[in-house]
Amino acid sequence: MFGNKNENLEVKPQFAIVADSGGSTVNTQGGIPYLNANVAAPYGITSVPPKSTRTVTLPLGGGAVCLGAIVENGSLLQPGEIMLRSQGGAEIILKNNGKVYINGKEV
């Protein structure tokens, strides 16, 4: 597809643990370790997973990309809801009923 010479090359995502992070990259361990793997996120959202976060990485262009962190505490959400959380504990939840919660308080 798109004229790629390696069309038949099988590329598989893998689970990894963030060993170190900074800027917009992470270093991972587990499976194939990657240095300076770029972090992918939806447009408009920027995040760098902190150390010890479980992630999914994918080899890409001679390096790797961190596709994102494994969801933890997702049990707080119903399908279709969104939670933003920082390492320091700040949290915003957008509920299906239109309510918004910031740090546990409805606004």
CYANA upper distance limits for C-alpha pairs under 8 A (distance plus 0.5 A):
  1 MET  CA      7 GLU  CA      7.07
 11 VAL  CA     58 LEU  CA      7.93
 11 VAL  CA     59 PRO  CA      7.28
 12 LYS  CA     58 LEU  CA      6.99
 12 LYS  CA     59 PRO  CA      8.01
 13 PRO  CA     56 VAL  CA      6.92
 13 PRO  CA     57 THR  CA      6.01
 13 PRO  CA     58 LEU  CA      4.97
 13 PRO  CA     59 PRO  CA      7.72
 14 GLN  CA     31 GLY  CA      7.36
 14 GLN  CA     56 VAL  CA      5.99
 14 GLN  CA     57 THR  CA      5.93
 14 GLN  CA     58 LEU  CA      6.98
 15 PHE  CA     30 GLY  CA      7.60
 15 PHE  CA     31 GLY  CA      7.62
 15 PHE  CA     54 ARG  CA      7.56
 15 PHE  CA     55 THR  CA      6.26
 15 PHE  CA     56 VAL  CA      5.13
 15 PHE  CA     57 THR  CA      6.88
 16 ALA  CA     28 THR  CA      6.40
 16 ALA  CA     29 GLN  CA      6.17
 16 ALA  CA     30 GLY  CA      5.44
 16 ALA  CA     31 GLY  CA      7.11
 16 ALA  CA     33 PRO  CA      8.32
 16 ALA  CA     54 ARG  CA      6.43
 16 ALA  CA     55 THR  CA      5.77
 16 ALA  CA     56 VAL  CA      6.44
 16 ALA  CA     57 THR  CA      7.15
 17 ILE  CA     28 THR  CA      5.92
 17 ILE  CA     29 GLN  CA      5.89
 17 ILE  CA     30 GLY  CA      6.76
 17 ILE  CA     51 LYS  CA      8.16
 17 ILE  CA     52 SER  CA      6.08
 17 ILE  CA     53 THR  CA      6.12
 17 ILE  CA     54 ARG  CA      5.24
 17 ILE  CA     55 THR  CA      6.48
 18 VAL  CA     26 VAL  CA      6.88
 18 VAL  CA     27 ASN  CA      6.38
 18 VAL  CA     28 THR  CA      5.00
 18 VAL  CA     29 GLN  CA      6.99
 18 VAL  CA     49 PRO  CA      7.70
 18 VAL  CA     50 PRO  CA      7.29
 18 VAL  CA     51 LYS  CA      5.43
 18 VAL  CA     52 SER  CA      5.56
 18 VAL  CA     53 THR  CA      5.91
 18 VAL  CA     54 ARG  CA      7.18
 18 VAL  CA     55 THR  CA      7.65
 19 ALA  CA     26 VAL  CA      7.99
 19 ALA  CA     27 ASN  CA      6.00
 19 ALA  CA     28 THR  CA      5.61
 19 ALA  CA     29 GLN  CA      6.62
 19 ALA  CA     51 LYS  CA      5.85
 19 ALA  CA     52 SER  CA      6.69
 20 ASP  CA     26 VAL  CA      6.34
 20 ASP  CA     27 ASN  CA      5.65
 20 ASP  CA     28 THR  CA      7.56
 20 ASP  CA     50 PRO  CA      7.67
 20 ASP  CA     51 LYS  CA      5.75
 21 SER  CA     25 THR  CA      6.47
 21 SER  CA     26 VAL  CA      4.76
 21 SER  CA     27 ASN  CA      6.62
 21 SER  CA     48 VAL  CA      7.40
 21 SER  CA     49 PRO  CA      7.48
 21 SER  CA     50 PRO  CA      6.63
 21 SER  CA     51 LYS  CA      6.96
 22 GLY  CA     26 VAL  CA      6.98
 22 GLY  CA     48 VAL  CA      7.67
 23 GLY  CA     48 VAL  CA      8.04
 24 SER  CA     38 ASN  CA      6.71
 24 SER  CA     39 VAL  CA      6.63
 24 SER  CA     47 SER  CA      8.21
 24 SER  CA     48 VAL  CA      6.59
 25 THR  CA     36 ASN  CA      5.46
 25 THR  CA     37 ALA  CA      5.67
 25 THR  CA     38 ASN  CA      5.07
 25 THR  CA     39 VAL  CA      6.20
 25 THR  CA     48 VAL  CA      7.45
 26 VAL  CA     34 TYR  CA      8.47
 26 VAL  CA     35 LEU  CA      7.23
 26 VAL  CA     36 ASN  CA      5.71
 26 VAL  CA     37 ALA  CA      5.73
 26 VAL  CA     38 ASN  CA      7.20
 26 VAL  CA     39 VAL  CA      7.68
 26 VAL  CA     48 VAL  CA      7.87
 26 VAL  CA     49 PRO  CA      8.03
 26 VAL  CA     66 CYS  CA      8.03
 27 ASN  CA     33 PRO  CA      7.84
 27 ASN  CA     34 TYR  CA      6.01
 27 ASN  CA     35 LEU  CA      4.95
 27 ASN  CA     36 ASN  CA      5.90
 27 ASN  CA     37 ALA  CA      6.76
 28 THR  CA     33 PRO  CA      5.71
 28 THR  CA     34 TYR  CA      5.70
 28 THR  CA     35 LEU  CA      7.14
 28 THR  CA     37 ALA  CA      8.32
 29 GLN  CA     33 PRO  CA      4.95
 29 GLN  CA     34 TYR  CA      7.40
 34 TYR  CA     63 GLY  CA      7.66
 34 TYR  CA     64 ALA  CA      7.13
 35 LEU  CA     63 GLY  CA      8.41
 36 ASN  CA     64 ALA  CA      8.41
 37 ALA  CA     63 GLY  CA      7.10
 37 ALA  CA     64 ALA  CA      5.40
 37 ALA  CA     65 VAL  CA      5.42
 37 ALA  CA     66 CYS  CA      6.49
 38 ASN  CA     64 ALA  CA      7.20
 38 ASN  CA     65 VAL  CA      5.24
 38 ASN  CA     66 CYS  CA      6.42
 39 VAL  CA     47 SER  CA      8.18
 39 VAL  CA     48 VAL  CA      7.18
 39 VAL  CA     65 VAL  CA      6.22
 39 VAL  CA     66 CYS  CA      5.16
 39 VAL  CA     67 LEU  CA      6.84
 39 VAL  CA     68 GLY  CA      7.58
 40 ALA  CA     65 VAL  CA      7.07
 40 ALA  CA     66 CYS  CA      6.48
 40 ALA  CA     67 LEU  CA      5.73
 40 ALA  CA     68 GLY  CA      7.20
 41 ALA  CA     45 ILE  CA      6.65
 41 ALA  CA     46 THR  CA      6.97
 41 ALA  CA     47 SER  CA      7.86
 41 ALA  CA     67 LEU  CA      7.67
 41 ALA  CA     68 GLY  CA      7.59
 42 PRO  CA     46 THR  CA      8.47
 49 PRO  CA     53 THR  CA      6.66
 49 PRO  CA     68 GLY  CA      8.34
 49 PRO  CA     69 ALA  CA      7.27
 50 PRO  CA     87 GLN  CA      7.93
 53 THR  CA     69 ALA  CA      7.15
 53 THR  CA     70 ILE  CA      8.31
 54 ARG  CA     69 ALA  CA      6.26
 54 ARG  CA     70 ILE  CA      6.11
 55 THR  CA     66 CYS  CA      7.40
 55 THR  CA     67 LEU  CA      7.76
 55 THR  CA     68 GLY  CA      6.07
 55 THR  CA     69 ALA  CA      4.70
 55 THR  CA     70 ILE  CA      5.89
 56 VAL  CA     66 CYS  CA      6.46
 56 VAL  CA     67 LEU  CA      6.02
 56 VAL  CA     68 GLY  CA      6.38
 56 VAL  CA     69 ALA  CA      7.05
 56 VAL  CA     70 ILE  CA      7.72
 57 THR  CA     64 ALA  CA      7.10
 57 THR  CA     65 VAL  CA      6.12
 57 THR  CA     66 CYS  CA      4.87
 57 THR  CA     67 LEU  CA      6.07
 57 THR  CA     68 GLY  CA      8.13
 58 LEU  CA     64 ALA  CA      5.96
 58 LEU  CA     65 VAL  CA      5.90
 58 LEU  CA     66 CYS  CA      7.01
 58 LEU  CA     67 LEU  CA      7.51
 59 PRO  CA     63 GLY  CA      6.33
 59 PRO  CA     64 ALA  CA      4.66
 59 PRO  CA     65 VAL  CA      6.92
 60 LEU  CA     64 ALA  CA      5.23
 60 LEU  CA     65 VAL  CA      6.87
 77 LEU  CA     81 GLU  CA      6.34
 77 LEU  CA     82 ILE  CA      7.76
 77 LEU  CA     83 MET  CA      8.23
 77 LEU  CA     95 LYS  CA      8.45
 78 GLN  CA     96 ASN  CA      8.28
 80 GLY  CA     96 ASN  CA      7.11
 81 GLU  CA     93 ILE  CA      7.93
 81 GLU  CA     94 LEU  CA      6.29
 81 GLU  CA     95 LYS  CA      5.71
 81 GLU  CA     96 ASN  CA      6.26
 82 ILE  CA     93 ILE  CA      6.25
 82 ILE  CA     94 LEU  CA      5.71
 82 ILE  CA     95 LYS  CA      7.51
 83 MET  CA     91 GLU  CA      7.47
 83 MET  CA     92 ILE  CA      6.13
 83 MET  CA     93 ILE  CA      4.90
 83 MET  CA     94 LEU  CA      6.90
 84 LEU  CA     91 GLU  CA      6.08
 84 LEU  CA     92 ILE  CA      5.64
 84 LEU  CA     93 ILE  CA      7.00
 85 ARG  CA     89 GLY  CA      6.89
 85 ARG  CA     90 ALA  CA      6.13
 85 ARG  CA     91 GLU  CA      4.92
 85 ARG  CA     92 ILE  CA      7.07
 86 SER  CA     90 ALA  CA      5.84
 86 SER  CA     91 GLU  CA      7.14
 90 ALA  CA    102 ILE  CA      8.22
 90 ALA  CA    103 ASN  CA      6.40
 91 GLU  CA    101 TYR  CA      8.43
 91 GLU  CA    102 ILE  CA      6.25
 91 GLU  CA    103 ASN  CA      5.45
 91 GLU  CA    104 GLY  CA      8.02
 92 ILE  CA    100 VAL  CA      7.67
 92 ILE  CA    101 TYR  CA      6.09
 92 ILE  CA    102 ILE  CA      5.02
 92 ILE  CA    103 ASN  CA      6.77
 92 ILE  CA    104 GLY  CA      8.39
 93 ILE  CA    100 VAL  CA      6.25
 93 ILE  CA    101 TYR  CA      5.57
 93 ILE  CA    102 ILE  CA      7.07
 94 LEU  CA     98 GLY  CA      7.45
 94 LEU  CA     99 LYS  CA      6.80
 94 LEU  CA    100 VAL  CA      5.34
 94 LEU  CA    101 TYR  CA      7.17
 95 LYS  CA     99 LYS  CA      5.81
 95 LYS  CA    100 VAL  CA      6.69
 99 LYS  CA    106 GLU  CA      7.36
 99 LYS  CA    107 VAL  CA      8.01
100 VAL  CA    106 GLU  CA      6.20
100 VAL  CA    107 VAL  CA      6.32
101 TYR  CA    105 LYS  CA      5.57
101 TYR  CA    106 GLU  CA      4.83
101 TYR  CA    107 VAL  CA      6.44
102 ILE  CA    106 GLU  CA      6.97
102 ILE  CA    107 VAL  CA      7.42
